[in-house]
Amino acid sequence: MDIDNIKDLAKTVAESLNLKDFHGDIVALKVVENEFGNIEAGGIGIQNNIVKDVPLTVSDKDIKAAVGELLKVKDANDQLLFRNKKQWWAVYRVLFCYCNYPSQMTSFETKMKELEVAKVDGKRDLSYESLSAAAKEVPMMATCKPDTWHALKDKSDNYLQQYVVAEFLMLKLGIKS
């Protein structure tokens, strides 16, 4: 089978599957020929990739404003929602997962310093050490995206503290409604 026949076959298959609303990519087309060079029934397949979350295009200005508000907001008991420096980990995870921010914690720290939000009041200042320590306290959150953390918030106070920060930030940035 030559390349032109394969292209025609791929076009026919794509049209027959009515892919006009398809949002992924066709990453492979499998054509199975028998020993006589004929395509066997059911030998054609399309494999799609898993559609991944596309990072939001949120400006640094919007992120700076949202983080600034997060650092000031109080909960129902009139306590700061963002109480300790380990909660920066939730900010890191939200911005990394949904806003195309750096995956390396040191690069994230540098970015937050550039936005002038990393220095708060001493006990809530961002540092690499606090980020890495926080990840060890909530290991189950490290393996999933922040929009699923609601299922983990009742495990301990550490989990709850990360959840409330992530939830607030996702709402402010329009990641979650």
HELIX and SHEET records of a PDB file:
HELIX    1   1 ILE A    3  SER A   16  1                                  14    
HELIX    2   2 LEU A   19  ASP A   21  5                                   3    
HELIX    3   3 ASP A   60  LYS A   72  1                                  13    
HELIX    4   4 LYS A   85  GLN A   87  5                                   3    
HELIX    5   5 TRP A   88  CYS A   99  1                                  12    
HELIX    6   6 MET A  105  GLU A  114  1                                  10    
HELIX    7   7 TYR A  128  GLU A  137  1                                  10    
HELIX    8   8 MET A  141  THR A  143  5                                   3    
HELIX    9   9 PRO A  146  ALA A  151  5                                   6    
HELIX   10  10 ASP A  157  LYS A  172  1                                  16    
SHEET    1   A 2 ILE A  26  GLU A  33  0                                        
SHEET    2   A 2 ILE A  39  ASN A  48 -1                                        
END                                                                             
